[in-house]
Amino acid sequence: MQAHSDYDVAVVGGGLVGSSVAFGLARQGQRVVVLDEGDVAFRASRGNFALVWVQSKGLGMPAYSRWTVKSAQAWPALAQELADRTALDVCYERPGGFHLTLSEREWTHRQGVMQRLSAQADMPEVSFEMLEHAELARRLPGLGPDVVGGSFCPLDGHCNSLRLFRALHVAGQRCGLHYRAFHGVDRIDPHGGGFKLMTTGGEVQAGKVVLTAGIGNARLAPMVGLSIPVRPQRGQIIVTEKAERFLHFPISTVRQTDEGGLMLGDSQEEAVDPVVGTPVLSVLADRAARMFPRIARLNVTRTWAALRVMTRDGFPVYEQSASHPGAFGATCHSGVTLAANHVFTFADHVARGHLPPAEFEVFSSRRFDVQKVA
C-alpha cells in the first residue's frame, strides 16, 4: 500500500467536528490530513438543524454551559474569518432564539428546567425570559393560538450548516490541509514517536492523531488508550418549499433558512439506522403547524434522518491519551454550536500537545467511571 507520511496531525473523521478541528490546526501552519469515509458515512452533520444554541445547555454540567457560551461569543469571528478566506457567507445570524410550548404541562416543565439551569453553582450569566402567549405573539407574527408560552435567549442564533461545512473544507484546504475521502481507519498503531494509521485507502503516518469520527470513536478510541462511549440517536427533519420570509427568529424545533424553506425537527429516537418514519414526521409537522398555522399550507420538498452522536449523559467528551501521547478525542452532538471552540480553542491545544485540565478535565470520559462507582 502507498504511504502518505510526514503529517503533523491526522484528523480521523471529516464531519463538522473533524472539519472544524482540522481547519483550526491548518490555520496555525500544522500539516494536517483528514481521513474520512467519504459520503458513505452516517454523518451527524447531515441532520444538523444549524442552530448556534445556548439556552437549556448545561443542566447537570455548568461547565458545558460555559463552553457553549464561549463558542457562541466567538461565532461572529469564525463566520468573518471563513468569509475572508473563502468568500462563502455561512449566513450566521444571532437575533436570539425561542423554545415554544404547546400545553400548560410543557410550559411548567420548561420553566422548571430554565430555573434549575440558572440556579446551578458556577453557571455563567445567561439571560433568558419566560414569555406568555401575548408577548410571544407580539414578537412572532403568525403565532398559532395553541402556543401557551415559551423561553427566549438573546445569545441564540443559526446559520447555513451546509455552507458552513463547505467553508470549513475550503478554508482548510487553502491553508494546506489534505482531505482523503475513502480512507476509513481500520487500525491505529504507535510508530516512530507518532502514529501509523491503516486505512481503506492506504497507510498514513502522523505525529498526532485526533479522533473526531462520531459514533466510530467508540471503536477507535481503545486503539490509542482512550475510552469514548457513544451511541447513535436518530433525528428526523422535514424541509418545506421556499416561502416568503416570516420567521425572523430561530425556534428550537422550527426555523426558516436564509433560502426561505422551513426546517422542522428535533426528534430523538434510540436507533442504529437513519431510517425515515412517517409517524415521527407527522408529529413534527403537526407541532410545527400548531406553532405557525401557515406552515400547514406549505409543500414538503424532502425529509431525511441522521444519527446523532450521544454520550451517556449527553455532554461532550474531550480527551487526551496518557498511554499514547499525542492522541486526542473529541465527541459532541452540537457540531455547529461548538464549531468556533473547535477552531479557535481545542485545535490550539492539540497543536500545543496538551489539553489544560482546568478547562477540559470535566469533559473527560473518566466521569463515567465515577458514576459507575457511585
C-alpha positions in Angstrom: 0.0 0.0 0.0 1.1 3.5 -0.7 2.3 5.5 2.3 1.4 9.2 2.9 3.8 10.4 5.7 5.1 13.5 7.3 1.8 14.9 8.6 1.8 16.7 11.9 -1.7 15.7 12.7 -4.2 13.1 11.3 -7.8 14.0 12.0 -10.0 10.9 11.8 -13.5 11.9 10.6 -14.4 14.7 8.2 -17.8 15.8 9.6 -18.4 19.2 11.2 -16.3 18.4 14.3 -13.4 17.0 12.3 -13.6 19.7 9.7 -13.6 22.4 12.4 -10.6 20.9 14.3 -8.7 20.3 11.1 -9.2 23.9 9.9 -8.2 25.2 13.3 -4.9 23.2 13.1 -4.2 24.1 9.4 -4.7 27.8 10.0 -1.8 27.6 12.5 0.5 26.1 9.9 0.2 22.5 11.0 0.5 19.8 8.3 -2.9 18.2 8.6 -4.6 15.3 6.8 -8.3 14.5 7.3 -9.1 10.7 7.0 -12.7 10.3 6.1 -15.0 7.5 4.9 -16.5 9.9 2.4 -20.2 10.5 1.7 -21.0 6.8 2.6 -20.5 7.8 6.3 -23.6 8.1 8.6 -22.8 11.7 9.3 -24.5 13.5 12.1 -23.6 16.6 10.0 -26.3 15.6 7.5 -29.0 16.0 10.1 -27.8 19.2 11.8 -30.5 21.7 12.5 -27.9 24.6 12.1 -28.6 26.2 15.4 -26.0 28.0 17.4 -27.8 27.4 20.6 -27.1 28.4 24.2 -30.4 28.2 26.2 -31.0 25.0 28.1 -27.4 23.8 27.6 -25.7 22.6 30.8 -28.3 21.3 33.2 -26.2 18.9 35.3 -22.9 20.2 34.0 -22.5 24.0 34.2 -19.1 23.8 32.5 -20.9 22.8 29.4 -22.9 26.0 29.5 -19.7 28.0 29.9 -18.2 26.1 26.9 -21.3 26.8 24.8 -21.4 30.5 25.7 -17.7 30.8 24.8 -18.3 29.3 21.4 -21.4 31.4 20.7 -19.5 34.6 21.6 -16.7 33.5 19.2 -19.1 32.7 16.3 -19.0 36.1 14.7 -15.2 35.9 14.4 -15.5 32.4 12.9 -18.1 33.5 10.3 -16.0 36.5 9.3 -12.8 34.5 9.0 -14.4 31.9 6.8 -15.9 34.6 4.6 -12.4 36.3 4.3 -10.7 33.0 3.4 -13.3 31.5 1.1 -15.8 34.3 0.1 -18.5 32.0 1.4 -21.2 33.5 3.6 -22.4 31.0 6.1 -25.4 33.2 6.8 -24.8 33.4 10.6 -27.4 35.4 12.5 -27.9 36.0 16.2 -31.3 37.5 16.7 -32.0 35.4 19.8 -34.0 32.2 19.8 -37.2 30.8 21.2 -38.4 27.5 22.6 -42.2 27.2 22.4 -44.6 25.1 24.4 -48.0 23.8 23.4 -49.6 23.0 26.7 -49.6 24.1 30.3 -47.7 21.0 31.2 -45.0 21.8 28.7 -44.8 25.4 29.9 -44.4 24.4 33.5 -41.7 21.8 32.6 -39.8 24.4 30.6 -40.0 27.0 33.3 -38.6 24.5 35.8 -35.8 23.4 33.5 -34.7 27.0 33.0 -34.9 27.9 36.7 -32.9 24.8 37.7 -30.3 25.6 35.0 -29.8 29.1 36.1 -29.7 28.2 39.8 -26.7 25.9 39.4 -23.4 26.9 41.1 -20.7 28.1 38.7 -23.2 28.8 35.9 -22.3 31.7 33.6 -24.8 34.5 33.4 -27.1 33.6 30.6 -30.1 35.9 30.4 -33.4 34.4 29.4 -37.1 35.3 29.6 -40.1 33.2 30.1 -42.9 34.7 27.9 -46.6 34.0 27.8 -48.6 33.8 24.6 -49.4 37.5 24.2 -45.8 38.7 24.3 -44.7 35.8 22.1 -47.4 36.8 19.5 -46.1 40.4 19.6 -42.6 39.2 18.7 -43.6 36.3 16.4 -46.3 37.4 13.9 -48.4 34.5 12.8 -48.1 32.6 16.0 -50.8 29.9 16.5 -53.3 30.1 19.3 -52.1 26.7 20.7 -48.8 28.2 21.9 -49.1 28.6 25.6 -45.7 30.3 26.1 -42.0 29.8 25.8 -38.5 30.9 26.6 -36.2 33.4 24.9 -32.4 33.7 25.0 -30.7 36.6 23.2 -27.5 34.6 22.6 -29.1 32.1 20.3 -28.7 32.1 16.5 -28.4 30.0 13.4 -26.5 29.6 10.2 -26.5 27.7 6.9 -24.9 24.5 8.1 -24.2 23.0 4.6 -22.4 26.2 3.7 -20.5 26.1 6.9 -19.4 22.5 6.1 -18.2 23.6 2.7 -16.5 26.7 4.0 -14.5 24.7 6.6 -13.3 22.3 3.9 -12.4 25.1 1.5 -10.6 27.2 4.2 -8.7 24.2 5.5 -7.5 23.2 2.0 -6.4 26.8 1.3 -4.3 26.5 4.5 -2.7 23.4 3.1 -4.9 20.7 4.6 -5.1 17.4 2.8 -8.5 15.7 2.7 -8.6 12.0 2.0 -12.0 10.5 1.2 -12.5 6.7 1.2 -9.8 6.5 3.9 -11.8 4.9 6.7 -9.4 3.9 9.5 -9.1 0.2 10.4 -6.2 0.3 12.8 -4.0 2.9 14.7 -0.5 1.9 15.9 2.2 3.8 17.7 5.1 4.4 15.3 8.3 6.3 15.5 7.1 8.7 18.2 3.8 9.2 16.3 1.2 7.0 14.8 0.7 4.8 11.8 -2.9 4.6 10.6 -4.0 1.7 8.4 -6.9 2.9 6.3 -9.0 1.5 3.4 -7.1 3.9 1.1 -3.6 3.1 2.3 -1.2 3.8 5.2 -0.9 7.2 6.7 1.7 8.4 9.3 1.4 11.4 11.6 2.9 12.8 14.7 -0.5 13.3 16.4 -4.0 11.9 15.9 -7.3 13.4 16.7 -10.4 11.1 16.8 -13.5 13.0 15.6 -15.2 10.0 13.9 -18.5 10.4 15.8 -20.0 7.0 16.5 -16.8 5.4 15.2 -14.9 6.9 18.1 -16.2 4.1 20.3 -14.3 1.6 18.2 -11.2 3.6 17.5 -10.6 5.1 21.0 -9.2 1.9 22.7 -6.5 1.7 20.0 -4.9 4.8 21.5 -5.7 4.2 25.1 -8.9 6.2 25.3 -12.5 5.4 26.1 -15.2 7.3 24.3 -18.5 5.5 25.0 -21.1 6.8 22.5 -24.3 5.6 21.0 -26.4 6.6 17.9 -29.6 8.6 18.4 -31.8 9.2 15.4 -33.2 12.6 14.5 -35.6 13.3 11.6 -36.0 16.5 9.7 -38.6 17.9 7.3 -37.9 20.7 4.8 -40.7 22.6 3.1 -40.8 24.6 -0.1 -39.5 28.1 0.0 -41.8 30.7 1.4 -41.8 34.5 1.9 -39.8 35.3 5.0 -42.0 35.5 8.1 -39.9 33.8 10.8 -37.1 36.1 11.8 -36.0 34.2 14.9 -34.9 30.5 15.1 -37.2 28.3 17.2 -35.7 25.2 18.8 -37.8 22.9 16.5 -38.7 25.3 13.6 -36.6 27.7 11.6 -36.7 29.5 8.3 -33.5 29.2 6.4 -31.8 32.0 4.5 -33.1 30.4 1.3 -36.7 30.6 2.5 -37.5 27.0 3.3 -38.7 25.9 6.7 -36.8 23.2 8.6 -38.9 21.2 11.2 -37.2 18.8 13.5 -35.8 17.7 16.9 -37.0 14.2 17.2 -34.9 11.9 19.5 -35.1 8.2 18.9 -32.8 5.4 20.2 -32.0 3.8 16.9 -29.0 2.5 15.0 -30.0 3.4 11.4 -31.0 6.7 9.7 -34.4 5.5 8.5 -37.2 8.0 8.0 -40.5 7.1 9.6 -43.9 8.6 8.8 -45.3 8.5 12.4 -42.5 10.7 13.7 -42.6 13.1 10.7 -46.3 13.6 11.2 -45.8 14.6 14.8 -43.1 17.1 13.8 -45.3 18.5 11.1 -48.4 18.7 13.4 -46.5 20.5 16.2 -44.9 23.0 13.7 -48.3 23.8 12.1 -49.8 24.4 15.6 -47.0 26.8 16.3 -47.3 28.6 13.0 -50.5 27.7 11.1 -49.3 29.0 7.8 -46.8 26.1 7.7 -49.7 23.7 7.1 -50.2 25.2 3.6 -46.6 24.6 2.5 -45.5 21.6 0.5 -42.8 19.2 1.9 -39.9 19.0 -0.5 -37.7 16.5 1.3 -37.3 14.6 4.6 -34.3 12.7 6.0 -32.9 11.2 9.1 -29.4 11.2 10.6 -27.6 9.7 13.6 -26.6 12.0 16.4 -23.6 11.1 18.5 -24.7 10.7 22.1 -22.8 10.0 25.3 -24.4 8.6 28.4 -25.1 11.9 29.9 -25.5 13.9 26.6 -22.4 16.1 27.3 -19.2 16.2 25.1 -16.1 14.2 25.6 -12.7 15.8 25.0 -9.8 13.6 26.0 -6.1 13.1 25.5 -4.4 9.8 26.0 -2.0 9.2 28.8 -0.6 5.9 27.4 -0.3 7.2 23.8 1.0 10.8 23.9 -0.2 12.8 21.0 -3.6 11.1 20.7 -6.8 13.1 21.3 -10.5 12.5 21.1 -13.4 14.9 20.6 -17.1 13.9 20.5 -20.2 16.0 20.7 -23.7 16.4 19.2 -23.5 20.2 18.8 -21.1 20.4 15.9 -22.5 23.8 14.7 -22.8 25.5 18.0 -19.3 24.4 19.2 -17.5 24.9 15.8 -15.9 28.2 17.0 -14.4 26.5 20.0 -13.1 23.6 18.0 -11.4 26.0 15.5 -10.0 28.5 18.0 -9.6 26.7 21.3 -9.5 22.9 21.0 -7.3 22.9 17.9 -4.9 25.3 19.5 -4.4 23.0 22.5 -3.9 20.0 20.2 -1.2 21.9 18.3 0.5 22.5 21.6 0.1 18.9 22.6 -1.9 19.3 25.8 -5.5 19.9 27.0 -5.4 22.1 30.1 -7.1 20.2 33.0 -8.7 23.3 34.3 -10.8 23.6 31.2 -11.1 20.0 29.9 -11.0 17.6 32.9 -14.7 18.0 33.4 -15.2 16.7 29.8 -13.1 13.6 30.3 -14.8 10.2 29.9 -13.4 9.4 33.3 -16.6 11.0 34.7 -18.4 7.8 33.6 -16.2 5.7 35.8 -17.1 7.9 38.7 -20.8 7.5 38.0 -20.4 3.7 37.8 -18.6 3.5 41.1 -21.2 5.8 42.7 
